[in-house]
């Protein structure tokens, strides 16, 4: 990208001069085009990273005045927001010091408009924009191969935008129905608000334009260490338009990755407990070689979440389920592994969790016979990632079904989330990061130097010509570190 010009994305129907003439600013405020563009672009850019804030405060994009002023030297933000609201471009939530941040969103025709690129040529502002590209230098130093691989990506922008628009048209009718159900008087509290398809289209556009311009974000999650970049934000339907040096890519991802990775939690060795269960007799690799790296002998699950869980054990916050207590402590020496734990681990390793759950639920008869495979996935996700208290609410029927089918499994998940509903998610993401980013990626890069490597959380992509080589490395690491191998699904890009 030229150092003399920078680009920002704003609603395509926003015309600065036209709006300034139609809605003259008041109280001496003189809007500057590039400053307004940066403010509007911030509403677009930040939305995708604020799901937890939207759940807490409402469906807006939250922007700190102090941050904008510090990064871009933009002042008079109060006058700017008042002018843009008067012009019918945005609306905003009330700000309460220490309680509720300022939230902004587009309204009317601006909320459903395509994005367009606007050029910013003021030299000092271009420097600030380039300086504030979302890149974590520590992540770049830690994962140089991954960062360099992004630089040579290209995308068929016309086809990608055409596909994104088709997805939008397909999703609008469904969104309208789901939104009406969500906002209805009966079940709104037990449903998740549907994703706005226009905002989803904007996220696609930002990713497409970023690849076209060669502008990449590159950061890691503060808790789990997960890697984030432009390609991760794209829907898989759009990845087929991406190539690397005009060559097709292929990705291999772990089928049912979160349930698969959760199986490791049922082995005492994962928790640093020096004893075997009859699960480990069936999977003898789950010993030192399975849980520790060959070089440092450090546990695979190094992260603060596990430390907190162990501390709770020593404080005698014992779970009711004996097996859960057994796998985390040396005090209990003989406990039979519950049948539901053995069954859960085996069907997860076979990649048949949702199918087997569906069969088991239908066998229960009654109200359970109408459930679908999609319902089973919801049951698993609710059990893993929702607040423990949710199980008592009306919308937790599927979560209660999972507990009925796998009571001991549910007990472990629940115990890990005792202090926070995100603890299990962070733990599983940390395991994923350790396996993929810290072991598989450097091993593949060492064996096949010069090839691209792109990760999307639980998947790795490289040239289609080296699909089998990537598959071999991934299986090798899984067998070495876990003692068993997941099903790996492939997806061809380009």
QUIBEL-V531942 format. One record per residue. N is the residue number from 0. RES is the residue in one small letter. SS is DSSP state (helix for helix, strand for strand, loop for the rest). PHI is phi in whole degrees, 0 to 359 (* if undefined). NEAR is the number of other ideal C-beta (glycine too) atoms within 12 Angstrom. Layout:
n:N res:RES ss:SS phi:PHI near:NEAR
n:N res:RES ss:SS phi:PHI near:NEAR
//
This chain:
n:0 res:x ss:loop phi:* near:21
n:1 res:x ss:loop phi:297 near:16
n:2 res:x ss:loop phi:282 near:14
n:3 res:x ss:loop phi:262 near:17
n:4 res:x ss:loop phi:210 near:21
n:5 res:x ss:strand phi:226 near:32
n:6 res:x ss:strand phi:235 near:31
n:7 res:x ss:strand phi:230 near:39
n:8 res:x ss:strand phi:252 near:37
n:9 res:x ss:strand phi:223 near:39
n:10 res:x ss:strand phi:305 near:38
n:11 res:x ss:loop phi:293 near:23
n:12 res:x ss:loop phi:261 near:21
n:13 res:x ss:loop phi:268 near:35
n:14 res:x ss:loop phi:240 near:24
n:15 res:x ss:helix phi:304 near:30
n:16 res:x ss:helix phi:295 near:12
n:17 res:x ss:helix phi:296 near:13
n:18 res:x ss:helix phi:291 near:27
n:19 res:x ss:helix phi:296 near:23
n:20 res:x ss:helix phi:287 near:12
n:21 res:x ss:helix phi:285 near:15
n:22 res:x ss:loop phi:233 near:21
n:23 res:x ss:loop phi:301 near:15
n:24 res:x ss:loop phi:298 near:24
n:25 res:x ss:loop phi:249 near:16
n:26 res:x ss:loop phi:57 near:13
n:27 res:x ss:loop phi:78 near:10
n:28 res:x ss:loop phi:287 near:23
n:29 res:x ss:loop phi:241 near:17
n:30 res:x ss:loop phi:292 near:34
n:31 res:x ss:loop phi:249 near:24
n:32 res:x ss:helix phi:304 near:26
n:33 res:x ss:helix phi:292 near:30
n:34 res:x ss:helix phi:289 near:35
n:35 res:x ss:helix phi:295 near:39
n:36 res:x ss:helix phi:300 near:37
n:37 res:x ss:helix phi:295 near:38
n:38 res:x ss:helix phi:296 near:44
n:39 res:x ss:helix phi:295 near:44
n:40 res:x ss:helix phi:295 near:38
n:41 res:x ss:helix phi:296 near:39
n:42 res:x ss:helix phi:297 near:42
n:43 res:x ss:helix phi:289 near:43
n:44 res:x ss:helix phi:289 near:36
n:45 res:x ss:helix phi:280 near:33
n:46 res:x ss:helix phi:302 near:35
n:47 res:x ss:helix phi:291 near:31
n:48 res:x ss:helix phi:253 near:23
n:49 res:x ss:loop phi:234 near:27
n:50 res:x ss:helix phi:301 near:20
n:51 res:x ss:helix phi:294 near:12
n:52 res:x ss:helix phi:292 near:23
n:53 res:x ss:helix phi:294 near:25
n:54 res:x ss:helix phi:296 near:17
n:55 res:x ss:helix phi:275 near:16
n:56 res:x ss:helix phi:249 near:24
n:57 res:x ss:loop phi:128 near:21
n:58 res:x ss:loop phi:275 near:27
n:59 res:x ss:loop phi:227 near:31
n:60 res:x ss:strand phi:258 near:37
n:61 res:x ss:strand phi:259 near:31
n:62 res:x ss:loop phi:233 near:37
n:63 res:x ss:loop phi:272 near:23
n:64 res:x ss:helix phi:301 near:25
n:65 res:x ss:helix phi:298 near:15
n:66 res:x ss:helix phi:294 near:20
n:67 res:x ss:helix phi:297 near:32
n:68 res:x ss:helix phi:293 near:20
n:69 res:x ss:helix phi:291 near:14
n:70 res:x ss:helix phi:283 near:24
n:71 res:x ss:helix phi:237 near:35
n:72 res:x ss:loop phi:57 near:23
n:73 res:x ss:loop phi:266 near:33
n:74 res:x ss:loop phi:245 near:19
n:75 res:x ss:loop phi:57 near:24
n:76 res:x ss:helix phi:293 near:30
n:77 res:x ss:helix phi:297 near:21
n:78 res:x ss:helix phi:295 near:24
n:79 res:x ss:helix phi:295 near:39
n:80 res:x ss:helix phi:293 near:33
n:81 res:x ss:helix phi:295 near:21
n:82 res:x ss:helix phi:294 near:31
n:83 res:x ss:helix phi:292 near:38
n:84 res:x ss:helix phi:291 near:24
n:85 res:x ss:helix phi:298 near:23
n:86 res:x ss:loop phi:279 near:31
n:87 res:x ss:loop phi:76 near:20
n:88 res:x ss:loop phi:267 near:37
n:89 res:x ss:strand phi:226 near:35
n:90 res:x ss:strand phi:224 near:26
n:91 res:x ss:strand phi:215 near:30
n:92 res:x ss:loop phi:274 near:25
n:93 res:x ss:loop phi:288 near:15
n:94 res:x ss:loop phi:263 near:21
n:95 res:x ss:strand phi:233 near:11
n:96 res:x ss:loop phi:304 near:8
n:97 res:x ss:loop phi:76 near:6
n:98 res:x ss:loop phi:234 near:11
n:99 res:x ss:strand phi:217 near:17
n:100 res:x ss:loop phi:283 near:27
n:101 res:x ss:loop phi:287 near:33
n:102 res:x ss:strand phi:242 near:28
n:103 res:x ss:strand phi:229 near:39
n:104 res:x ss:strand phi:203 near:37
n:105 res:x ss:strand phi:285 near:37
n:106 res:x ss:loop phi:230 near:22
n:107 res:x ss:helix phi:58 near:19
n:108 res:x ss:helix phi:294 near:17
n:109 res:x ss:helix phi:284 near:31
n:110 res:x ss:loop phi:285 near:29
n:111 res:x ss:loop phi:246 near:23
n:112 res:x ss:loop phi:281 near:26
n:113 res:x ss:loop phi:296 near:27
n:114 res:x ss:strand phi:267 near:38
n:115 res:x ss:strand phi:229 near:25
n:116 res:x ss:strand phi:271 near:27
n:117 res:x ss:strand phi:243 near:28
n:118 res:x ss:strand phi:272 near:22
n:119 res:x ss:strand phi:244 near:32
n:120 res:x ss:loop phi:246 near:20
n:121 res:x ss:loop phi:297 near:21
n:122 res:x ss:helix phi:303 near:16
n:123 res:x ss:helix phi:297 near:18
n:124 res:x ss:helix phi:285 near:29
n:125 res:x ss:helix phi:301 near:25
n:126 res:x ss:helix phi:300 near:20
n:127 res:x ss:helix phi:294 near:24
n:128 res:x ss:helix phi:297 near:37
n:129 res:x ss:helix phi:296 near:24
n:130 res:x ss:helix phi:293 near:18
n:131 res:x ss:loop phi:258 near:25
n:132 res:x ss:loop phi:299 near:28
n:133 res:x ss:loop phi:284 near:28
n:134 res:x ss:strand phi:235 near:25
n:135 res:x ss:loop phi:266 near:24
n:136 res:x ss:helix phi:298 near:16
n:137 res:x ss:helix phi:295 near:16
n:138 res:x ss:helix phi:293 near:28
n:139 res:x ss:helix phi:297 near:24
n:140 res:x ss:helix phi:292 near:15
n:141 res:x ss:helix phi:282 near:21
n:142 res:x ss:loop phi:234 near:34
n:143 res:x ss:helix phi:297 near:19
n:144 res:x ss:helix phi:295 near:30
n:145 res:x ss:helix phi:294 near:40
n:146 res:x ss:helix phi:293 near:32
n:147 res:x ss:helix phi:293 near:22
n:148 res:x ss:helix phi:296 near:32
n:149 res:x ss:helix phi:293 near:38
n:150 res:x ss:helix phi:296 near:24
n:151 res:x ss:loop phi:258 near:24
n:152 res:x ss:strand phi:282 near:38
n:153 res:x ss:strand phi:221 near:25
n:154 res:x ss:strand phi:217 near:36
n:155 res:x ss:loop phi:282 near:22
n:156 res:x ss:helix phi:297 near:23
n:157 res:x ss:helix phi:299 near:13
n:158 res:x ss:helix phi:292 near:20
n:159 res:x ss:helix phi:295 near:35
n:160 res:x ss:helix phi:294 near:29
n:161 res:x ss:helix phi:297 near:19
n:162 res:x ss:helix phi:295 near:28
n:163 res:x ss:helix phi:299 near:35
n:164 res:x ss:helix phi:292 near:26
n:165 res:x ss:helix phi:296 near:19
n:166 res:x ss:helix phi:298 near:27
n:167 res:x ss:helix phi:300 near:30
n:168 res:x ss:helix phi:299 near:16
n:169 res:x ss:helix phi:290 near:17
n:170 res:x ss:helix phi:273 near:26
n:171 res:x ss:helix phi:301 near:22
n:172 res:x ss:helix phi:300 near:14
n:173 res:x ss:helix phi:295 near:19
n:174 res:x ss:helix phi:298 near:26
n:175 res:x ss:helix phi:300 near:16
n:176 res:x ss:helix phi:293 near:14
n:177 res:x ss:helix phi:295 near:22
n:178 res:x ss:helix phi:293 near:22
n:179 res:x ss:helix phi:297 near:18
n:180 res:x ss:helix phi:294 near:19
n:181 res:x ss:helix phi:296 near:23
n:182 res:x ss:loop phi:275 near:18
n:183 res:x ss:loop phi:291 near:14
n:184 res:x ss:loop phi:282 near:9
n:185 res:x ss:loop phi:258 near:13
n:186 res:x ss:loop phi:247 near:17
n:187 res:x ss:helix phi:298 near:18
n:188 res:x ss:helix phi:288 near:16
n:189 res:x ss:helix phi:256 near:22
n:190 res:x ss:loop phi:241 near:19
n:191 res:x ss:loop phi:275 near:22
n:192 res:x ss:loop phi:299 near:21
n:193 res:x ss:loop phi:295 near:23
n:194 res:x ss:loop phi:290 near:27
n:195 res:x ss:loop phi:291 near:29
n:196 res:x ss:helix phi:293 near:28
n:197 res:x ss:helix phi:287 near:34
n:198 res:x ss:helix phi:291 near:35
n:199 res:x ss:helix phi:298 near:30
n:200 res:x ss:helix phi:296 near:42
n:201 res:x ss:helix phi:295 near:41
n:202 res:x ss:helix phi:297 near:34
n:203 res:x ss:helix phi:301 near:42
n:204 res:x ss:helix phi:298 near:41
n:205 res:x ss:helix phi:299 near:41
n:206 res:x ss:helix phi:293 near:42
n:207 res:x ss:helix phi:298 near:40
n:208 res:x ss:helix phi:294 near:35
n:209 res:x ss:helix phi:299 near:38
n:210 res:x ss:helix phi:293 near:37
n:211 res:x ss:helix phi:300 near:26
n:212 res:x ss:helix phi:274 near:28
n:213 res:x ss:loop phi:73 near:18
n:214 res:x ss:loop phi:252 near:31
n:215 res:x ss:loop phi:238 near:35
n:216 res:x ss:loop phi:279 near:29
n:217 res:x ss:strand phi:199 near:32
n:218 res:x ss:strand phi:221 near:27
n:219 res:x ss:strand phi:238 near:32
n:220 res:x ss:loop phi:293 near:23
n:221 res:x ss:loop phi:294 near:17
n:222 res:x ss:loop phi:268 near:20
n:223 res:x ss:loop phi:267 near:31
n:224 res:x ss:loop phi:79 near:32
n:225 res:x ss:loop phi:301 near:31
n:226 res:x ss:strand phi:266 near:41
n:227 res:x ss:strand phi:231 near:32
n:228 res:x ss:strand phi:204 near:34
n:229 res:x ss:helix phi:305 near:39
n:230 res:x ss:helix phi:297 near:40
n:231 res:x ss:helix phi:297 near:34
n:232 res:x ss:helix phi:281 near:31
n:233 res:x ss:loop phi:270 near:36
n:234 res:x ss:loop phi:287 near:30
n:235 res:x ss:helix phi:297 near:25
n:236 res:x ss:helix phi:297 near:25
n:237 res:x ss:helix phi:268 near:36
n:238 res:x ss:helix phi:292 near:38
n:239 res:x ss:loop phi:292 near:24
n:240 res:x ss:loop phi:262 near:32
n:241 res:x ss:strand phi:261 near:43
n:242 res:x ss:strand phi:227 near:27
n:243 res:x ss:strand phi:240 near:33
n:244 res:x ss:loop phi:49 near:17
n:245 res:x ss:loop phi:66 near:14
n:246 res:x ss:strand phi:247 near:22
n:247 res:x ss:loop phi:288 near:26
n:248 res:x ss:strand phi:248 near:40
n:249 res:x ss:strand phi:222 near:35
n:250 res:x ss:strand phi:244 near:40
n:251 res:x ss:strand phi:243 near:40
n:252 res:x ss:strand phi:234 near:30
n:253 res:x ss:strand phi:285 near:40
n:254 res:x ss:loop phi:293 near:26
n:255 res:x ss:loop phi:50 near:34
n:256 res:x ss:helix phi:299 near:31
n:257 res:x ss:helix phi:293 near:33
n:258 res:x ss:helix phi:300 near:42
n:259 res:x ss:helix phi:300 near:36
n:260 res:x ss:helix phi:294 near:39
n:261 res:x ss:helix phi:292 near:40
n:262 res:x ss:helix phi:297 near:41
n:263 res:x ss:helix phi:295 near:42
n:264 res:x ss:helix phi:292 near:44
n:265 res:x ss:helix phi:266 near:44
n:266 res:x ss:loop phi:254 near:41
n:267 res:x ss:helix phi:307 near:33
n:268 res:x ss:helix phi:300 near:33
n:269 res:x ss:helix phi:300 near:42
n:270 res:x ss:helix phi:270 near:34
n:271 res:x ss:loop phi:80 near:26
n:272 res:x ss:loop phi:264 near:28
n:273 res:x ss:loop phi:270 near:18
n:274 res:x ss:loop phi:200 near:25
n:275 res:x ss:loop phi:253 near:24
n:276 res:x ss:loop phi:249 near:33
n:277 res:x ss:helix phi:290 near:24
n:278 res:x ss:helix phi:293 near:38
n:279 res:x ss:helix phi:287 near:30
n:280 res:x ss:helix phi:293 near:16
n:281 res:x ss:helix phi:281 near:21
n:282 res:x ss:loop phi:236 near:30
n:283 res:x ss:loop phi:296 near:18
n:284 res:x ss:loop phi:292 near:24
n:285 res:x ss:loop phi:284 near:37
n:286 res:x ss:loop phi:253 near:23
n:287 res:x ss:helix phi:303 near:23
n:288 res:x ss:helix phi:293 near:20
n:289 res:x ss:helix phi:282 near:32
n:290 res:x ss:helix phi:256 near:35
n:291 res:x ss:strand phi:249 near:25
n:292 res:x ss:loop phi:286 near:23
n:293 res:x ss:loop phi:291 near:16
n:294 res:x ss:loop phi:267 near:9
n:295 res:x ss:loop phi:265 near:12
n:296 res:x ss:loop phi:60 near:13
n:297 res:x ss:loop phi:273 near:17
n:298 res:x ss:strand phi:295 near:26
n:299 res:x ss:loop phi:298 near:40
n:300 res:x ss:loop phi:260 near:39
n:301 res:x ss:loop phi:295 near:24
n:302 res:x ss:loop phi:188 near:30
n:303 res:x ss:helix phi:295 near:20
n:304 res:x ss:helix phi:301 near:30
n:305 res:x ss:helix phi:297 near:32
n:306 res:x ss:helix phi:299 near:20
n:307 res:x ss:helix phi:297 near:25
n:308 res:x ss:helix phi:296 near:36
n:309 res:x ss:helix phi:295 near:26
n:310 res:x ss:helix phi:300 near:16
n:311 res:x ss:helix phi:298 near:26
n:312 res:x ss:helix phi:298 near:28
n:313 res:x ss:helix phi:290 near:16
n:314 res:x ss:loop phi:276 near:12
n:315 res:x ss:loop phi:67 near:11
n:316 res:x ss:loop phi:277 near:20
n:317 res:x ss:loop phi:282 near:21
n:318 res:x ss:loop phi:290 near:29
n:319 res:x ss:loop phi:292 near:16
n:320 res:x ss:loop phi:283 near:28
n:321 res:x ss:helix phi:295 near:24
n:322 res:x ss:helix phi:292 near:37
n:323 res:x ss:helix phi:298 near:36
n:324 res:x ss:helix phi:293 near:28
n:325 res:x ss:helix phi:297 near:34
n:326 res:x ss:helix phi:288 near:42
n:327 res:x ss:helix phi:255 near:37
n:328 res:x ss:loop phi:224 near:27
n:329 res:x ss:loop phi:273 near:17
n:330 res:x ss:loop phi:292 near:18
n:331 res:x ss:loop phi:268 near:22
n:332 res:x ss:loop phi:258 near:14
n:333 res:x ss:loop phi:228 near:13
n:334 res:x ss:loop phi:220 near:25
n:335 res:x ss:loop phi:282 near:16
n:336 res:x ss:loop phi:293 near:31
n:337 res:x ss:loop phi:301 near:27
n:338 res:x ss:helix phi:299 near:18
n:339 res:x ss:helix phi:292 near:28
n:340 res:x ss:helix phi:292 near:37
n:341 res:x ss:helix phi:300 near:26
n:342 res:x ss:helix phi:293 near:27
n:343 res:x ss:helix phi:300 near:39
n:344 res:x ss:helix phi:298 near:38
n:345 res:x ss:helix phi:294 near:25
n:346 res:x ss:helix phi:285 near:30
n:347 res:x ss:helix phi:293 near:36
n:348 res:x ss:helix phi:292 near:33
n:349 res:x ss:loop phi:277 near:22
n:350 res:x ss:loop phi:72 near:23
n:351 res:x ss:loop phi:240 near:24
n:352 res:x ss:helix phi:302 near:39
n:353 res:x ss:helix phi:293 near:31
n:354 res:x ss:helix phi:294 near:20
n:355 res:x ss:helix phi:292 near:28
n:356 res:x ss:helix phi:297 near:38
n:357 res:x ss:helix phi:297 near:29
n:358 res:x ss:helix phi:296 near:20
n:359 res:x ss:helix phi:293 near:27
n:360 res:x ss:helix phi:291 near:30
n:361 res:x ss:helix phi:293 near:22
n:362 res:x ss:helix phi:294 near:15
n:363 res:x ss:helix phi:289 near:18
n:364 res:x ss:loop phi:76 near:11
n:365 res:x ss:helix phi:58 near:11
n:366 res:x ss:helix phi:293 near:15
n:367 res:x ss:helix phi:279 near:25
n:368 res:x ss:helix phi:286 near:15
n:369 res:x ss:helix phi:267 near:15
n:370 res:x ss:loop phi:288 near:28
n:371 res:x ss:loop phi:242 near:18
n:372 res:x ss:helix phi:300 near:20
n:373 res:x ss:helix phi:299 near:14
n:374 res:x ss:helix phi:297 near:25
n:375 res:x ss:helix phi:295 near:33
n:376 res:x ss:helix phi:295 near:24
n:377 res:x ss:helix phi:298 near:28
n:378 res:x ss:helix phi:300 near:39
n:379 res:x ss:helix phi:293 near:38
n:380 res:x ss:helix phi:296 near:27
n:381 res:x ss:helix phi:296 near:33
n:382 res:x ss:helix phi:293 near:42
n:383 res:x ss:helix phi:280 near:40
n:384 res:x ss:helix phi:240 near:32
n:385 res:x ss:loop phi:271 near:34
n:386 res:x ss:loop phi:300 near:26
n:387 res:x ss:helix phi:304 near:29
n:388 res:x ss:helix phi:289 near:13
n:389 res:x ss:helix phi:297 near:27
n:390 res:x ss:helix phi:298 near:27
n:391 res:x ss:helix phi:269 near:15
n:392 res:x ss:loop phi:270 near:19
n:393 res:x ss:helix phi:299 near:16
n:394 res:x ss:helix phi:278 near:23
n:395 res:x ss:helix phi:257 near:25
n:396 res:x ss:helix phi:301 near:25
n:397 res:x ss:helix phi:290 near:35
n:398 res:x ss:helix phi:295 near:34
n:399 res:x ss:helix phi:293 near:26
n:400 res:x ss:helix phi:297 near:31
n:401 res:x ss:helix phi:300 near:41
n:402 res:x ss:helix phi:298 near:30
n:403 res:x ss:helix phi:292 near:25
n:404 res:x ss:helix phi:281 near:35
n:405 res:x ss:loop phi:226 near:42
n:406 res:x ss:helix phi:298 near:27
n:407 res:x ss:helix phi:286 near:36
n:408 res:x ss:helix phi:296 near:41
n:409 res:x ss:helix phi:300 near:38
n:410 res:x ss:helix phi:298 near:34
n:411 res:x ss:helix phi:293 near:42
n:412 res:x ss:helix phi:303 near:43
n:413 res:x ss:helix phi:296 near:33
n:414 res:x ss:helix phi:293 near:32
n:415 res:x ss:helix phi:297 near:41
n:416 res:x ss:loop phi:268 near:33
n:417 res:x ss:loop phi:302 near:27
n:418 res:x ss:loop phi:262 near:22
n:419 res:x ss:loop phi:185 near:21
n:420 res:x ss:loop phi:290 near:24
n:421 res:x ss:loop phi:268 near:27
n:422 res:x ss:helix phi:299 near:33
n:423 res:x ss:helix phi:292 near:41
n:424 res:x ss:helix phi:300 near:32
n:425 res:x ss:helix phi:295 near:32
n:426 res:x ss:helix phi:298 near:41
n:427 res:x ss:helix phi:293 near:41
n:428 res:x ss:helix phi:294 near:35
n:429 res:x ss:helix phi:291 near:36
n:430 res:x ss:helix phi:296 near:41
n:431 res:x ss:helix phi:302 near:41
n:432 res:x ss:helix phi:299 near:34
n:433 res:x ss:helix phi:297 near:35
n:434 res:x ss:helix phi:292 near:43
n:435 res:x ss:helix phi:277 near:44
n:436 res:x ss:helix phi:285 near:37
n:437 res:x ss:helix phi:268 near:29
n:438 res:x ss:helix phi:238 near:31
n:439 res:x ss:helix phi:295 near:39
n:440 res:x ss:helix phi:299 near:36
n:441 res:x ss:helix phi:296 near:27
n:442 res:x ss:helix phi:292 near:30
n:443 res:x ss:helix phi:295 near:37
n:444 res:x ss:helix phi:296 near:30
n:445 res:x ss:helix phi:291 near:15
n:446 res:x ss:helix phi:280 near:20
n:447 res:x ss:loop phi:230 near:24
n:448 res:x ss:loop phi:298 near:14
n:449 res:x ss:loop phi:92 near:18
n:450 res:x ss:loop phi:275 near:32
n:451 res:x ss:loop phi:288 near:40
n:452 res:x ss:loop phi:224 near:45
n:453 res:x ss:strand phi:230 near:47
n:454 res:x ss:strand phi:254 near:42
n:455 res:x ss:strand phi:231 near:35
n:456 res:x ss:loop phi:58 near:33
n:457 res:x ss:loop phi:262 near:34
n:458 res:x ss:strand phi:226 near:37
n:459 res:x ss:strand phi:231 near:46
n:460 res:x ss:strand phi:242 near:45
n:461 res:x ss:strand phi:209 near:40
n:462 res:x ss:strand phi:297 near:31
n:463 res:x ss:helix phi:301 near:25
n:464 res:x ss:helix phi:293 near:18
n:465 res:x ss:helix phi:246 near:29
n:466 res:x ss:helix phi:302 near:28
n:467 res:x ss:helix phi:295 near:18
n:468 res:x ss:helix phi:294 near:25
n:469 res:x ss:helix phi:296 near:38
n:470 res:x ss:helix phi:301 near:28
n:471 res:x ss:helix phi:296 near:22
n:472 res:x ss:helix phi:294 near:33
n:473 res:x ss:helix phi:297 near:39
n:474 res:x ss:helix phi:296 near:25
n:475 res:x ss:helix phi:299 near:20
n:476 res:x ss:helix phi:292 near:36
n:477 res:x ss:helix phi:301 near:36
n:478 res:x ss:helix phi:294 near:21
n:479 res:x ss:helix phi:291 near:27
n:480 res:x ss:helix phi:268 near:38
n:481 res:x ss:loop phi:249 near:42
n:482 res:x ss:loop phi:98 near:30
n:483 res:x ss:loop phi:204 near:31
n:484 res:x ss:loop phi:238 near:28
n:485 res:x ss:loop phi:279 near:38
n:486 res:x ss:loop phi:286 near:25
n:487 res:x ss:strand phi:245 near:31
n:488 res:x ss:strand phi:267 near:23
n:489 res:x ss:strand phi:249 near:25
n:490 res:x ss:strand phi:217 near:27
n:491 res:x ss:strand phi:273 near:23
n:492 res:x ss:loop phi:260 near:36
n:493 res:x ss:loop phi:80 near:28
//
